[in-house]
Structures are given as structure tokens and as C-alpha cells.
């Protein structure tokens, strides 16, 4: 699996707007993505103002096909309105996935 880990500070009071955007994304963008998607989001331990997201697609090609989609870019720009600055990004290749 291939994806990204991001960290960002969410503007105070933006949580419900981001939840609505998440729902919209699941209805409009998710159906375009081949294979499984794993999406985790939470706050950094000891730093509740920092949101950490892990987003994974089945492979690198699928991930970058999504990243290069103009509709995804437009969607991300709408999300940026609710962040204090640009997220940090770490692209990652996961070779082991264990669910117990």
C-alpha cells in the first residue's frame, strides 16, 4: 500500500465543516479510487491542536492518480480553508499490513 502521513493544525471551530467535507469526499471522490482505501485521522498525543492523518491506497499509481485528479485538488483547496497553514506530508510505502 502507498499513501501519506500528514500533520496540520485545524482552525478552531472547523471540525464540523471538515466532517461535512469528509462525508462529501466519501460520496464523490472515493468511488473513483480503485481498490481499498485506509483512512485514519486523530490528534497527536500531547498536542491536541495537531491533527494527524494517514491515508493509504492500494499502490503508488492509484495514490498519484488521485493526487493528480483536478477534482481532488479542488477538494483539497476547500479543506485548506479550515487549516492553519499547509499540512506537512510524508509519502510512505507500506509493505506489511496486519489487522488483528
C-alpha distance (Angstrom), angle and dihedral (degrees) to the residues before:
residue distance angle dihedral
X1 . . .
X2 3.78 . .
X3 3.76 131.0 .
X4 3.74 147.5 110.0
X5 3.77 143.0 -79.6
X6 3.78 114.0 -146.5
X7 3.77 135.4 -175.1
X8 3.79 125.2 -161.8
X9 3.78 141.9 152.8
X10 3.79 111.8 -117.2
X11 3.80 117.0 -143.3
X12 3.78 112.3 -108.4
X13 3.79 110.9 -95.8
X14 3.82 94.4 19.9
X15 3.80 97.3 102.5
X16 3.82 96.6 96.3
X17 3.82 91.8 46.4
X18 3.81 89.6 52.2
X19 3.81 90.7 48.3
X20 3.82 88.7 54.2
X21 3.80 90.8 48.9
X22 3.81 90.0 49.9
X23 3.79 90.2 53.9
X24 3.80 91.7 47.9
X25 3.81 90.8 48.5
X26 3.80 91.1 52.5
X27 3.80 90.0 52.6
X28 3.80 98.7 42.9
X29 3.82 110.6 24.2
X30 3.79 104.9 26.7
X31 3.83 94.4 65.9
X32 3.83 88.8 60.2
X33 3.81 93.6 59.4
X34 3.80 118.7 90.6
X35 3.79 117.7 -136.0
X36 3.77 131.2 -1.3
X37 3.78 124.6 -22.1
X38 3.79 123.5 -158.9
X39 3.78 115.7 -162.0
X40 3.79 124.0 178.2
X41 3.79 126.9 173.5
X42 3.77 131.4 175.9
X43 3.76 143.6 128.6
X44 3.77 125.7 -77.1
X45 3.79 111.4 -103.9
X46 3.78 109.0 -104.5
X47 3.81 91.2 10.5
X48 3.81 107.2 70.0
X49 3.80 91.2 170.9
X50 3.83 90.2 66.2
X51 3.79 118.9 79.9
X52 3.79 117.8 -155.4
X53 3.80 120.2 -160.4
X54 3.79 128.5 -171.8
X55 3.80 113.6 -166.6
X56 3.81 121.2 179.8
X57 3.79 135.0 -178.1
X58 3.79 128.7 -170.5
X59 3.83 93.1 -95.9
X60 3.80 145.1 -11.0
X61 3.81 94.8 -92.1
X62 3.81 92.1 53.7
X63 3.80 91.0 47.8
X64 3.81 94.2 50.6
X65 3.80 92.7 42.6
X66 3.80 85.9 59.7
X67 3.80 93.3 43.2
X68 3.82 90.0 51.9
X69 3.82 94.0 48.8
X70 3.84 109.5 111.1
X71 3.82 89.9 -145.2
X72 3.82 89.8 56.6
X73 3.80 90.4 48.7
X74 3.82 90.9 51.7
X75 3.78 89.8 48.0
X76 3.80 91.8 50.5
X77 3.81 91.2 50.5
X78 3.81 88.4 56.8
X79 3.81 89.2 52.3
X80 3.82 91.4 50.5
X81 3.81 89.0 66.1
X82 3.81 87.1 70.8
X83 3.82 97.1 48.3
X84 3.78 131.1 84.0
X85 3.78 95.1 -127.2
X86 3.76 133.5 -35.3
X87 3.83 119.0 -37.8
X88 3.78 120.7 -113.7
X89 3.82 112.7 -117.4
X90 3.79 134.4 -152.9
X91 3.80 115.2 -177.9
X92 3.78 111.5 -149.5
X93 3.80 139.6 -171.9
X94 3.80 110.8 -147.4
X95 3.80 114.4 -159.0
X96 3.81 98.1 174.4
X97 3.78 125.6 49.2
X98 3.78 117.4 173.9
X99 3.76 122.4 179.4
X100 3.78 115.9 -172.6
